[in-house]
Amino acid sequence: MLILIRLSGEITTKSRRTRRRFAERLTENLRDTLAREGLGGTVEPGWDRIYVRTEGNGAPEVLRRVFGVRSLSVAVGKEFQDLADIVRLGEEVFRDHVRGKKFAVRARRVGNVRISVQALERDLGAALYPFASGVDLEHPEVTAYIEVHDGRAYFFTERVEGYGGLPVGVEGKALCLISGGFDSPVAAWYMLKRGVELDYLFLNLGGCAHEYGALSCAKVLADRWSYGTRPRIHIVDLRPLMEHLHRAVKPNYWNLILRRLFYRAGELLAEREGHEALVTGEAVGQVSSQTLHNLAVASEATRIPILRPLLGFDKEEIVRHSRVVGTHDISSGVKEYCAVVPRHPVTRAPLERVRREEEKLPLDLLERLVGERRTVDLLDLEHAELEVLQWQIDEIPEGAIVVDVREPGDYKSWHYPGAINIPLADLPKRAEELPKGRPIVLYCPVGYQSLDGAELLRRLGYEAYSFRGGAPSLRKYLERASGNNPG
């Protein structure tokens, strides 16, 4: 299979020297793509096109995700002598495609080629006309495309659009603060598209389920969008510092000071690892700590540049784009631990007051926690290695107690027969209501919050599990087990 790769316009408009450097990086990223996806084959660079030869199934869908690719086509390449030769070859390639259909011919020259595009479209159209049901230049059923390069013509019927942008790695390296929610993975995607190589920093506020969500999102970004690099994720347990925050800091400043702590942790790590900037998923006005004023106050905590590609996005836009990235289903179940929002959060915090509140915290503890971080190579990470997955089950064991950790309204609309309703927020103080010595199975809307509950109960000595996939999967399980609609 020959795949014709067209370079993003962002590459072709650069100076000759920069264009060559960007194209070389794109070529290497494409080679890494073939190797990582087990497709095999070769990548041959050219000035205007890159030529990929592979027998791997699904190669076009994979290659279109390489940033720097504007579009691609599975093509047939033939050497030619003159215009008549191209027309003869084109008739051989396209006649079965246009048979009984309305068609159009689209031709273009690439490089220094002295072939008339108009004459080629006219003559090939005339040669194909006897096989077709007619010509339709506006809405053809089949389009016969020809690209004429120096001494070689390429014939194809489809253009697969890529995502454009710049090859990952040409614009330096940054550290992305990732939470597993909708925003930060989408922000990471946009920075990768701009050619920035990323590592990730996860600041754990909520336990293993929170970590699992962030790891899962970072794994998608690494596997699907980071060809040519080996991204890592650094995991910092911030919970010891959170205890000081809750005890010492005035509640309406929690969210803003927590954001400053995030930036400080990112800066500490970036200085040690050689990152040039931080990346966040913040959008103006989305929450109280992201008012324009509070973003300025939060940013004052560090000197490192903070890149915020989603500043002007609506939440709906971000959620919609998370489907393109591939993190939507993961993020939909991840609780927003980073949104430590009190009842009356300050929206226009005086900088001096923020500094005074922050002085109540042991910032040397933050430096120690960053130093004790755990680092994971995302390409080497296998989901089977995550301990939390061992707590997920797909059926209810005999004698188990089933606990619905959703809100009471959701519980009333439908619940597993005999399930006890203990909302997740109430579980710490109501855990003693549950007997030990019997399996405890928790479920929630999609299966992530119940993992938090399972971790909590396990720390208290219970044999606790989370039902994989949450309430929707549990309903299907009940339907299979009973042979009836659980309604």
DAVENCOR-V394723 format. One record per residue. N is the residue number from 0. RES is the residue in one small letter. PHI is phi in whole degrees, 0 to 359 (999 if undefined). PSI is psi in degrees with one decimal (none if undefined). Layout:
# DAVENCOR-V394723
n = <N | N>
res = <RES | RES>
phi = <PHI | PHI>
psi = <PSI | PSI>
This chain:
# DAVENCOR-V394723
n = <0 | 1 | 2 | 3 | 4 | 5 | 6 | 7 | 8 | 9 | 10 | 11 | 12 | 13 | 14 | 15 | 16 | 17 | 18 | 19 | 20 | 21 | 22 | 23 | 24 | 25 | 26 | 27 | 28 | 29 | 30 | 31 | 32 | 33 | 34 | 35 | 36 | 37 | 38 | 39 | 40 | 41 | 42 | 43 | 44 | 45 | 46 | 47 | 48 | 49 | 50 | 51 | 52 | 53 | 54 | 55 | 56 | 57 | 58 | 59 | 60 | 61 | 62 | 63 | 64 | 65 | 66 | 67 | 68 | 69 | 70 | 71 | 72 | 73 | 74 | 75 | 76 | 77 | 78 | 79 | 80 | 81 | 82 | 83 | 84 | 85 | 86 | 87 | 88 | 89 | 90 | 91 | 92 | 93 | 94 | 95 | 96 | 97 | 98 | 99 | 100 | 101 | 102 | 103 | 104 | 105 | 106 | 107 | 108 | 109 | 110 | 111 | 112 | 113 | 114 | 115 | 116 | 117 | 118 | 119 | 120 | 121 | 122 | 123 | 124 | 125 | 126 | 127 | 128 | 129 | 130 | 131 | 132 | 133 | 134 | 135 | 136 | 137 | 138 | 139 | 140 | 141 | 142 | 143 | 144 | 145 | 146 | 147 | 148 | 149 | 150 | 151 | 152 | 153 | 154 | 155 | 156 | 157 | 158 | 159 | 160 | 161 | 162 | 163 | 164 | 165 | 166 | 167 | 168 | 169 | 170 | 171 | 172 | 173 | 174 | 175 | 176 | 177 | 178 | 179 | 180 | 181 | 182 | 183 | 184 | 185 | 186 | 187 | 188 | 189 | 190 | 191 | 192 | 193 | 194 | 195 | 196 | 197 | 198 | 199 | 200 | 201 | 202 | 203 | 204 | 205 | 206 | 207 | 208 | 209 | 210 | 211 | 212 | 213 | 214 | 215 | 216 | 217 | 218 | 219 | 220 | 221 | 222 | 223 | 224 | 225 | 226 | 227 | 228 | 229 | 230 | 231 | 232 | 233 | 234 | 235 | 236 | 237 | 238 | 239 | 240 | 241 | 242 | 243 | 244 | 245 | 246 | 247 | 248 | 249 | 250 | 251 | 252 | 253 | 254 | 255 | 256 | 257 | 258 | 259 | 260 | 261 | 262 | 263 | 264 | 265 | 266 | 267 | 268 | 269 | 270 | 271 | 272 | 273 | 274 | 275 | 276 | 277 | 278 | 279 | 280 | 281 | 282 | 283 | 284 | 285 | 286 | 287 | 288 | 289 | 290 | 291 | 292 | 293 | 294 | 295 | 296 | 297 | 298 | 299 | 300 | 301 | 302 | 303 | 304 | 305 | 306 | 307 | 308 | 309 | 310 | 311 | 312 | 313 | 314 | 315 | 316 | 317 | 318 | 319 | 320 | 321 | 322 | 323 | 324 | 325 | 326 | 327 | 328 | 329 | 330 | 331 | 332 | 333 | 334 | 335 | 336 | 337 | 338 | 339 | 340 | 341 | 342 | 343 | 344 | 345 | 346 | 347 | 348 | 349 | 350 | 351 | 352 | 353 | 354 | 355 | 356 | 357 | 358 | 359 | 360 | 361 | 362 | 363 | 364 | 365 | 366 | 367 | 368 | 369 | 370 | 371 | 372 | 373 | 374 | 375 | 376 | 377 | 378 | 379 | 380 | 381 | 382 | 383 | 384 | 385 | 386 | 387 | 388 | 389 | 390 | 391 | 392 | 393 | 394 | 395 | 396 | 397 | 398 | 399 | 400 | 401 | 402 | 403 | 404 | 405 | 406 | 407 | 408 | 409 | 410 | 411 | 412 | 413 | 414 | 415 | 416 | 417 | 418 | 419 | 420 | 421 | 422 | 423 | 424 | 425 | 426 | 427 | 428 | 429 | 430 | 431 | 432 | 433 | 434 | 435 | 436 | 437 | 438 | 439 | 440 | 441 | 442 | 443 | 444 | 445 | 446 | 447 | 448 | 449 | 450 | 451 | 452 | 453 | 454 | 455 | 456 | 457 | 458 | 459 | 460 | 461 | 462 | 463 | 464 | 465 | 466 | 467 | 468 | 469 | 470 | 471 | 472 | 473 | 474 | 475 | 476 | 477 | 478 | 479 | 480 | 481 | 482 | 483 | 484 | 485 | 486>
res = <m | l | i | l | i | r | l | s | g | e | i | t | t | k | s | r | r | t | r | r | r | f | a | e | r | l | t | e | n | l | r | d | t | l | a | r | e | g | l | g | g | t | v | e | p | g | w | d | r | i | y | v | r | t | e | g | n | g | a | p | e | v | l | r | r | v | f | g | v | r | s | l | s | v | a | v | g | k | e | f | q | d | l | a | d | i | v | r | l | g | e | e | v | f | r | d | h | v | r | g | k | k | f | a | v | r | a | r | r | v | g | n | v | r | i | s | v | q | a | l | e | r | d | l | g | a | a | l | y | p | f | a | s | g | v | d | l | e | h | p | e | v | t | a | y | i | e | v | h | d | g | r | a | y | f | f | t | e | r | v | e | g | y | g | g | l | p | v | g | v | e | g | k | a | l | c | l | i | s | g | g | f | d | s | p | v | a | a | w | y | m | l | k | r | g | v | e | l | d | y | l | f | l | n | l | g | g | c | a | h | e | y | g | a | l | s | c | a | k | v | l | a | d | r | w | s | y | g | t | r | p | r | i | h | i | v | d | l | r | p | l | m | e | h | l | h | r | a | v | k | p | n | y | w | n | l | i | l | r | r | l | f | y | r | a | g | e | l | l | a | e | r | e | g | h | e | a | l | v | t | g | e | a | v | g | q | v | s | s | q | t | l | h | n | l | a | v | a | s | e | a | t | r | i | p | i | l | r | p | l | l | g | f | d | k | e | e | i | v | r | h | s | r | v | v | g | t | h | d | i | s | s | g | v | k | e | y | c | a | v | v | p | r | h | p | v | t | r | a | p | l | e | r | v | r | r | e | e | e | k | l | p | l | d | l | l | e | r | l | v | g | e | r | r | t | v | d | l | l | d | l | e | h | a | e | l | e | v | l | q | w | q | i | d | e | i | p | e | g | a | i | v | v | d | v | r | e | p | g | d | y | k | s | w | h | y | p | g | a | i | n | i | p | l | a | d | l | p | k | r | a | e | e | l | p | k | g | r | p | i | v | l | y | c | p | v | g | y | q | s | l | d | g | a | e | l | l | r | r | l | g | y | e | a | y | s | f | r | g | g | a | p | s | l | r | k | y | l | e | r | a | s | g | n | n | p | g>
phi = <999 | 256 | 241 | 269 | 257 | 260 | 283 | 304 | 299 | 295 | 273 | 290 | 268 | 283 | 298 | 303 | 294 | 293 | 301 | 297 | 295 | 294 | 294 | 296 | 293 | 298 | 300 | 294 | 295 | 294 | 297 | 296 | 300 | 300 | 292 | 293 | 271 | 67 | 272 | 69 | 117 | 229 | 233 | 248 | 282 | 222 | 288 | 256 | 220 | 242 | 248 | 250 | 242 | 206 | 254 | 289 | 292 | 78 | 300 | 301 | 294 | 286 | 294 | 293 | 274 | 277 | 295 | 105 | 268 | 281 | 197 | 211 | 216 | 281 | 233 | 249 | 257 | 224 | 283 | 220 | 253 | 205 | 301 | 299 | 296 | 296 | 297 | 299 | 295 | 296 | 298 | 296 | 286 | 260 | 299 | 288 | 291 | 267 | 304 | 73 | 232 | 274 | 222 | 219 | 244 | 232 | 234 | 208 | 258 | 233 | 86 | 270 | 240 | 257 | 237 | 285 | 296 | 298 | 294 | 294 | 296 | 294 | 289 | 290 | 299 | 295 | 290 | 272 | 305 | 299 | 270 | 258 | 268 | 153 | 249 | 221 | 281 | 269 | 225 | 289 | 285 | 223 | 247 | 267 | 263 | 224 | 246 | 256 | 256 | 296 | 77 | 214 | 246 | 240 | 243 | 201 | 242 | 220 | 243 | 262 | 284 | 265 | 254 | 65 | 77 | 243 | 300 | 301 | 111 | 278 | 243 | 85 | 228 | 226 | 246 | 261 | 280 | 242 | 245 | 98 | 286 | 288 | 287 | 295 | 296 | 292 | 299 | 300 | 302 | 293 | 286 | 300 | 297 | 273 | 87 | 270 | 285 | 239 | 249 | 231 | 236 | 248 | 257 | 280 | 247 | 231 | 97 | 292 | 294 | 299 | 297 | 299 | 297 | 293 | 299 | 296 | 295 | 296 | 296 | 298 | 298 | 290 | 284 | 259 | 228 | 243 | 299 | 95 | 225 | 236 | 292 | 239 | 239 | 257 | 247 | 243 | 279 | 267 | 297 | 300 | 285 | 297 | 299 | 294 | 301 | 292 | 279 | 256 | 262 | 299 | 305 | 287 | 253 | 305 | 297 | 289 | 291 | 299 | 297 | 297 | 295 | 302 | 298 | 297 | 298 | 298 | 295 | 303 | 289 | 299 | 296 | 282 | 255 | 82 | 272 | 267 | 198 | 258 | 236 | 228 | 260 | 287 | 229 | 301 | 79 | 292 | 224 | 299 | 281 | 246 | 296 | 302 | 297 | 292 | 297 | 294 | 294 | 296 | 294 | 296 | 290 | 224 | 257 | 290 | 300 | 244 | 265 | 232 | 293 | 257 | 309 | 261 | 272 | 280 | 301 | 298 | 296 | 295 | 298 | 298 | 288 | 298 | 291 | 295 | 296 | 101 | 250 | 303 | 294 | 291 | 294 | 296 | 254 | 268 | 292 | 282 | 296 | 290 | 270 | 277 | 251 | 285 | 295 | 232 | 291 | 285 | 253 | 219 | 283 | 293 | 301 | 296 | 293 | 298 | 298 | 294 | 295 | 292 | 295 | 284 | 262 | 278 | 294 | 295 | 294 | 300 | 297 | 294 | 295 | 296 | 295 | 268 | 302 | 254 | 243 | 234 | 282 | 292 | 289 | 273 | 290 | 251 | 301 | 295 | 281 | 281 | 302 | 300 | 294 | 290 | 266 | 265 | 228 | 244 | 210 | 267 | 295 | 298 | 81 | 283 | 263 | 259 | 240 | 267 | 264 | 281 | 287 | 305 | 298 | 293 | 299 | 292 | 291 | 191 | 210 | 296 | 306 | 84 | 290 | 267 | 265 | 229 | 309 | 306 | 296 | 267 | 299 | 303 | 271 | 249 | 301 | 294 | 289 | 267 | 283 | 272 | 97 | 232 | 297 | 246 | 246 | 255 | 219 | 219 | 301 | 224 | 112 | 264 | 295 | 293 | 295 | 301 | 297 | 296 | 297 | 302 | 295 | 295 | 296 | 268 | 97 | 270 | 268 | 244 | 222 | 246 | 282 | 297 | 88 | 70 | 303 | 300 | 291 | 294 | 297 | 295 | 299 | 296 | 296 | 296 | 291 | 263 | 75 | 234 | 281 | 288 | 44>
psi = <127.8 | 126.6 | 124.1 | 118.8 | 124.7 | 134.0 | 145.3 | 145.0 | -24.7 | -24.5 | -45.4 | -17.4 | -0.9 | 167.8 | 161.3 | -42.8 | -46.5 | -40.0 | -42.8 | -42.7 | -43.3 | -41.1 | -36.8 | -40.6 | -39.4 | -41.0 | -44.6 | -38.8 | -37.2 | -40.4 | -40.9 | -36.5 | -49.0 | -41.9 | -47.5 | -34.1 | 1.3 | 29.4 | -28.2 | 170.7 | -168.6 | 156.9 | 119.8 | 114.6 | 148.2 | 173.9 | -42.4 | -21.2 | 158.6 | 137.1 | 119.7 | 129.4 | 120.9 | 153.1 | 5.9 | 130.9 | 142.3 | 10.2 | -43.2 | -41.9 | -34.7 | -47.4 | -27.9 | -17.1 | 0.0 | 117.9 | 140.0 | -13.0 | 117.5 | -45.7 | 169.0 | 159.9 | 137.0 | 118.4 | 164.1 | 123.0 | 131.3 | 139.0 | 148.9 | 164.1 | -41.1 | -175.0 | -44.6 | -36.0 | -42.7 | -41.1 | -44.3 | -45.0 | -40.7 | -38.9 | -40.8 | -40.9 | -40.6 | -14.3 | -36.6 | -30.1 | -36.7 | -6.4 | 121.5 | 12.4 | 161.3 | 137.8 | 169.1 | 156.8 | 130.4 | 122.2 | 152.8 | 156.4 | 143.7 | 121.4 | -159.6 | 81.7 | 128.8 | 62.5 | 133.8 | 119.0 | -42.4 | -42.7 | -37.9 | -44.4 | -41.0 | -48.7 | -39.8 | -36.4 | -41.7 | -37.0 | -32.2 | -18.6 | -41.8 | -22.2 | -17.2 | 173.2 | -3.8 | 179.7 | 135.3 | 102.8 | -17.5 | -48.0 | 66.2 | 150.0 | -31.6 | 135.7 | 125.8 | 108.5 | 140.8 | 130.1 | 125.7 | 113.6 | -177.7 | 106.7 | 2.0 | 138.7 | 143.1 | 128.8 | 133.7 | 165.3 | -5.3 | 148.0 | 121.9 | 120.7 | 136.2 | -165.5 | 2.5 | -144.5 | -157.0 | 150.2 | 133.7 | 128.7 | -15.2 | -13.2 | 30.2 | -165.4 | 136.0 | 167.8 | 120.9 | 126.0 | 113.7 | 137.9 | -20.0 | -10.2 | -169.3 | -37.6 | -52.6 | -38.6 | -36.4 | -40.3 | -42.0 | -43.2 | -45.1 | -33.2 | -37.5 | -40.0 | -27.6 | 11.5 | 10.3 | 124.1 | 135.1 | 140.5 | 172.1 | 148.4 | 121.4 | 121.2 | 104.9 | 118.5 | -12.6 | 8.7 | -164.4 | -36.5 | -39.0 | -44.1 | -41.5 | -42.6 | -44.0 | -43.2 | -40.9 | -42.6 | -45.1 | -34.4 | -40.8 | -45.9 | -38.6 | -44.9 | -36.0 | -22.9 | 0.6 | 36.3 | 138.2 | -3.1 | 167.8 | 81.9 | 147.1 | 156.5 | 131.9 | 128.1 | 118.9 | 123.6 | 104.6 | 1.3 | -36.2 | -36.4 | -30.1 | -34.4 | -40.9 | -39.6 | -47.3 | -31.5 | -38.1 | -28.7 | 142.6 | 131.4 | -38.4 | -1.3 | -1.0 | -53.1 | -40.2 | -42.2 | -34.8 | -40.2 | -40.6 | -37.3 | -39.3 | -48.6 | -42.2 | -42.8 | -42.1 | -42.1 | -42.7 | -46.1 | -41.0 | -39.7 | -35.1 | -29.8 | -2.6 | 28.3 | 144.9 | -14.5 | 164.4 | 152.4 | 132.4 | 165.3 | 26.7 | 145.3 | 138.6 | 126.3 | 3.9 | -42.3 | 174.4 | -34.4 | -1.6 | 19.9 | 156.6 | -41.8 | -47.9 | -31.4 | -39.2 | -41.5 | -42.0 | -41.5 | -23.2 | -17.2 | -17.2 | 165.4 | -18.5 | 141.4 | 140.3 | 116.4 | 127.6 | 81.6 | -14.0 | 14.7 | -39.7 | 11.1 | 145.3 | 155.3 | -38.9 | -38.2 | -41.8 | -46.5 | -41.9 | -42.3 | -22.3 | -22.9 | -37.0 | -45.0 | -35.6 | 12.9 | 2.4 | -51.1 | -32.5 | -50.4 | -30.3 | -19.9 | 0.9 | 122.1 | 138.6 | 75.7 | -29.0 | -13.5 | 73.2 | 85.8 | 116.2 | 179.8 | -39.9 | 73.7 | 145.1 | 134.0 | -11.7 | 74.2 | 130.5 | 131.8 | -43.3 | -37.4 | -39.2 | -43.5 | -40.1 | -40.9 | -39.4 | -30.1 | -15.0 | -10.4 | 147.1 | 88.0 | -19.4 | -26.9 | -38.2 | -44.4 | -38.4 | -42.2 | -39.0 | -40.1 | -26.8 | 11.7 | 156.3 | 134.3 | 133.1 | 130.7 | 114.5 | -30.1 | -27.5 | -13.8 | 126.0 | 134.3 | -27.4 | -19.0 | -13.5 | 120.5 | -34.9 | -28.5 | -24.5 | -13.2 | -1.0 | 136.4 | 162.3 | 5.8 | 161.4 | 116.6 | 152.6 | 133.4 | 5.6 | 151.2 | 126.8 | 128.6 | 123.6 | 112.5 | 14.0 | 176.2 | 155.9 | -36.3 | -42.1 | -39.0 | -42.3 | -33.4 | -36.6 | 139.8 | 159.4 | 134.3 | 125.3 | 0.0 | 144.7 | 135.5 | 109.2 | 97.9 | 146.8 | -39.7 | -24.6 | -8.3 | -40.5 | -41.1 | -11.7 | 3.5 | -32.3 | -13.1 | -17.8 | 134.0 | 144.5 | 160.4 | -5.3 | 146.0 | 140.9 | 123.3 | 120.7 | 148.1 | 154.1 | -167.5 | -43.2 | -3.1 | 0.1 | -44.3 | -33.2 | -25.6 | -38.9 | -44.6 | -39.5 | -40.0 | -44.2 | -49.3 | -36.3 | -36.7 | -24.9 | 3.5 | 11.2 | 156.0 | 91.1 | 146.6 | 160.5 | 134.7 | 120.7 | 129.0 | -3.7 | -158.0 | -41.2 | -42.6 | -35.2 | -37.8 | -42.8 | -39.7 | -44.7 | -38.8 | -43.8 | -41.5 | -34.6 | -20.1 | 9.0 | 164.8 | 118.9 | -13.5 | none>
